[in-house]
Amino acid sequence: PKWFLKLNPAGTVPVLAEQDGGSGSGSEVFPDSELILDYVSQHTNIGDNIDGDKVQMWRKNIAEKIIPIGKRAVLGGSRDDLFNLLEELDGDVEGTFLCGDEISVADCAAFPFLWRINDEFGLDRDSTPRLKEWLDRCTETKPFQTTIQRAWWWWW
């Protein structure tokens, strides 16, 4: 729709539009998942007690490794590359959540992609026990539950 293209001329989702809360600054539009996560990390207390370097490491691994390798696997490429990567990253899980014992934007960045990979192929509890436990925990957590989609034909 035209109203959406005014927010984001590229027409892509997700988009976060923050309306002027009386500050006189107008509204800001964040037309990309990473920009939205940056905004969330700066304007909320999500992950305040988590090491920022760990969060950035996970976000980089999601963007530069999991997304492209996962996309190739979903579209018919090598699953071995994907599962080798997941086994490698399993050792980087550092607590109840990816970076410690509270939710951070790293979890928010990782969840949709790792959930999709698990839904498509299944995570092996023997080779990726920490990731599987993390994913199970997130799936049982209301904020993550609300993001689960059952139709992924459009995604990747």
Steps between C-alpha positions, in 0.01 A plus 500: 500500500603858442516584871754222549716610209514845660653335807734280302533567125673162457178331611679248722413383849549525787462871567485678833355850498535696820256786520585833657433464869464874551868574456441690178748282314243340267509128436788269427479199271722195532456288183725206583526231769850600604404868528197402708717288729743791541208723595364244747840456664540877539148581619410208727663313785514172307834340570636784713701252708646317200848550351449710186789328322325162535180648362684648202680169436168315484338765282796486260485120489127512426535759223819372340483125556165357608281699261697435179586137580148432631345656191711281273398189696130589490521564126658159436867559576726314740352419836840376617641854491207621707521226761879536527452872566231434761724249678776762506267771635349270762811550711442877499169479691591646838201451726126468507494720193769552235709756690410430860202455726275768357355573158705732281466630146726211398216263588255722312727493194561127511160360591310535170781348299585215735132427552457478122801270467366279778154498341647409162767249600491449877785581735675193634508499879816284491708727275353838601369453854542861613334644192216249524443581870513872420253462214262294716520764774433784257210311343343479845553873565203723412690779317656244268178300461330803350756513218457141379355477151370177352532601135853579380464489123606865482786496744875488425 
